[in-house]
Amino acid sequence: MKYLDLSGTSKYIDNKNEYSSVYLEYQYFVDGVATGSIETLNVTSPTYPFYIEGLPYENGTIVISLFATLKTGGNILLKQSTLSSPFLINASGYIDTIEPYSLIVSIYPDQTLLDATYFAIIKQGETEIYRSNITILLIDNGGYQYYYGSQTIPSLLPETTYEVNFGISFTNPYTGLSETRVFQTDEVTTPPYYSFSATIQEVDTNVLVTLTLYDPSNVLSNLKVTLFNYNEGSYIYVTESIVALSSEEDIKTGIFEHFLPGSQYRIVITGDKNIDGTLYPSQNLQTVEIIP
């Protein structure tokens, strides 16, 4: 939970000397429901600076009321103000795959802003080189449902640093105004050139996955093949193995072999990537579904 502080100045005029005391009350609301008790501050002068600490930094409103206690008895409201706290965007952006010439980026959206427009902007230095909306879809993964969208960013250059901005265009539910915001910014460097390929064969009762890698800069390591079997509407984990590679000149090859788990199965190939001194573990290199 984030918190914010609020500072201001209360002002009042008591020309007839009717007030025995003046005080401020404030309370925080989310969706019209109070989230805590009413807090009080004594006002000791007609122009009184106040400072409120520890207000919840979440989507809601703060109601601040200035009251006077009359010498004749009773209280009167002198002024009331309602302030909106910043509307938080509870969305997350990810760089899923980093290739020499492309990226795959994704967004998990704010569950309260599913109708908003989400986008990614790619910059090289101060220059915007790519912009694309990201379509949010409802994903059903074996009964587990979530909202998610991804987009491939093409036409990049190897060994180049880019800025990835994840953004949203939406209608602020508290102000009714249209807003466009960048809610997350990441930096990524593309790796040197390499090429990777995988061939899949069914031989007798086994499945063979042959990996071929040209990687003079040693970007990839720990190539792993994971096998899943399709059963009753979902893919079930079977096994996984890091593939040992042998080198011949500049080409590395390796073979994964396992008995066929069934007629329909999925193969996921991942590898660790060392890019500009940063290790990105278990990056997806290829996913193949075998459907009879």
N, C-alpha and C positions, 0 to 999 in steps of 0.2 A: 504494500500500500504506500503510495506517495502522499505527501502532505504539502500544503502551501501556507504561507503567511500573508496576512492582509493588513495594510496600514491605511489610515485615513484620518480625517479631522471632523469632529462633530461641532456644529455651531448652533447656538440658540440665542434668543433675545428675551430678557425678562424685565421690560421697562417698568412694570407695575410691582415688581418685587413679590410675585405671587408664589414662587417655587421654593419649597424647602430643600429639595434635592433633585438632581437630574441623573439619569442612568441610561446606559445602552443595554439592549438585549440582542442576542444573535443566536440563530439556530440554523442547522444545515439540513437540507431536504434532498432526497433522491427520488425522482418520479413522484413528487408530491408527498412523500412519506418522510417524517422526521427521523433522522438517524441517530439523534442524541438528545439530551436534555437542553433546555434553554440556559444559556450562559449569560452572566451579567457583568458589566463594567461600570463602576462609578465615574461620573463625569464631574470634575472638580472646578471647571471654569467654562465660561461661555464659548470659548474657542479651545477645544480640547483634542490634542492628537492622541489617537489610540492605535494599538498594535495587537492583532489577534494571531496567535500561533497555532499551528497544528491542525488546520482545517483539512478534512479529507480531500485529496486531489483526485476527484472522480466526477463523473457526469452528474451534476446537480446544481442546486441554487443555495445561496446564503441570504437569509432575511435578517436585516439589521434594523432595529427599531430604537428610536430615541424617545424616552418617556420623561415626564416631569411629575414629581409628587407635589401636590398643592398644599400650601400651609393650612388651607381650610379643610383638607382631607381629600383623599382620592388621587388617582393618577390620570394623566392625559397623555395621548400620543402626540408628539410634536412632529415627527417625521419617520417615514419608513422607506427603506431602499431594498431592492432585491437584485442580487448580483449572481450571474452565472459563473460557475467555475469552468475551467477549460474542458471542452468536450474531448475525451480521450478516444483515440482510435486503437481498439484492441485487435489489431491485425499484425501478422508477422510475415516477413519476406525471407526467402532462402535462395542461395545460389547452390543448386543441386548438382550440377555437372559443369566442369571446367575443361574445355577442349582448346587446342591451339587456335581454332578459327570460330569458336562458338561457345555460348553458355546456355544452360537451361536454368531458368529462374522460376520460382513458384511463390504463391501467396496463400496463406490460410487467412480468410477474411474475418472481419468483425462480425460476430453472429447477429448483431443488431442492425447491420448495414449490408445485408446480402444483396439488395437492389442497387447498391452503389457501383460506380465504375472504377475498377482497379487497373493500374498500369505500371509499367516499368520504363524508366528513362536511363539510357546508357550514355555516359559522357567520357570523353578522352580529354583530360585537362578541363578547360572551360567550354569545350565544344560538344554540343549534343549531337551524337551520331546515330542514335536509334531510339525510337519511342514506339511502344506497342501496348494496347489494352490487353488485359489478361482475363479471359472468361472464367468465371467461377462456376464450378459444377458440383452437384451432389454426388459424392462417391460412396458406393456401397461395397464394403470390403468384408464379405462373408457375414453380413448382418450388422457390422459396425459402420455407421454412416457419418460422414463429415463433409464439409465444404472445402474445396481446394481448386486451384487453377495453376497451370504452368504454361510457359512460353519459351520457345527456343530463340535465342538472340544470335543471328547469323552475321557473317561478313566481318568478323573481327580479325585481328592480327596476332601472330604468336609473339610471346615475350613482351606483351604490352599491358600497361596498367590502366584499368577502367574504373569509373565510379558507377555504381548501380543504385539508382534511386527508385524505391517502391512508393507508389502514391495512390491517392484515392480522390475521386470527385463525388460529393454527396451533399445531401440537404441536412444541415444541422437540425436535429429534432427539437432543440431548445430555442434556437433563434429563428428557425424557418428559412435561413439564408443558405444559398448555394456556396459551397466551399471546395477548394482543391488544395490538398496538402500532400507533402512528402512525409510519410510517417517513419521511414527507415532509409538509411544510406549506408552502403557497404562498399569496400574497395576490393578489387580482385585483379590478379595478374595472370594472364594466359600463359600456358607453358610453351616451351620450345616444341617444334614440330615432332610428332611421332605418328605412327600408324599402327592400328590394332585390328585384327580380324579373328573371327571364330567360325569354324565349320562344325556342323553337328551331323553325325551319322548314326544310324541304327544298324548294328552288326550282330546278327543272331539275336540273343536276348539282352544285349547290352547297348547302352548309348555311349558314343565316343564324342568328346568335345576337343577339337584341336585348336589351340591358340597359336597365333602367329603375331610377332611383335617386332617392329622396327623402331628402336628407341635409343638413338645415339647419345642423348643427354641423360638417360636413365631417369626419366620422369616417373615411370610406372614400376611398382614393386608389389610383391605379395598378391599376385593374381589369384583370385579365388572363384571357384565354380560352386554354386549352390543349386541343389536339385529339389523341386517341389512336385508332388503328385496331386492331380485334381481328384477330389472326392466330395460328392454331394454338395456341389456348388461353391467350393472354395479350394484353394491350394494349400496342401499340407507339407510341411518341411520333411524332407527325406534324409539328406546328407549334404555335407559341404567339404571342400578340400582346397588347400592352397596348391597350385600346380607348379611343379618343378620345371624350370625352363633350361633348355640346352642351347648353346650359341653356335652358330656357324657363320663366320664373317660378321655381318651387322644384323643378322636375323636370329631372333630367339623363338623357339617353339616348345610346346609342351602339350601333354594329352591328359585329359580327365576321362576316366572310364568307370561306369557303374551299371549294374543291371537295370533294365527298364522298369520303372516303378508302375507303369500302366500305359494305356494307349494315349492318354492326354497328360501332359506334364509341362512344367515351366523350368527354364534354366536362366539363372541370373549370374552374370559375370561381373565381378567388382575388382578394384585394385586400388592400392594406395598411390597417391600422386604427390610428388615433391615438386612444388612450384615456387621458385624464387626463395627457397629456404623454408617454406611453410609446408607442413605435411597435412594433406587432406585424406583422411583414412576412408576406406571402403567406398570409393566413388564408383557409381554405376557405369560400366563400360558397354554392356549389352544385355538385353532381356529378350528371350525367345520363348514363345509358347508353341508347343507342338499339339495340334488339334487333329484328330483323325478325320 
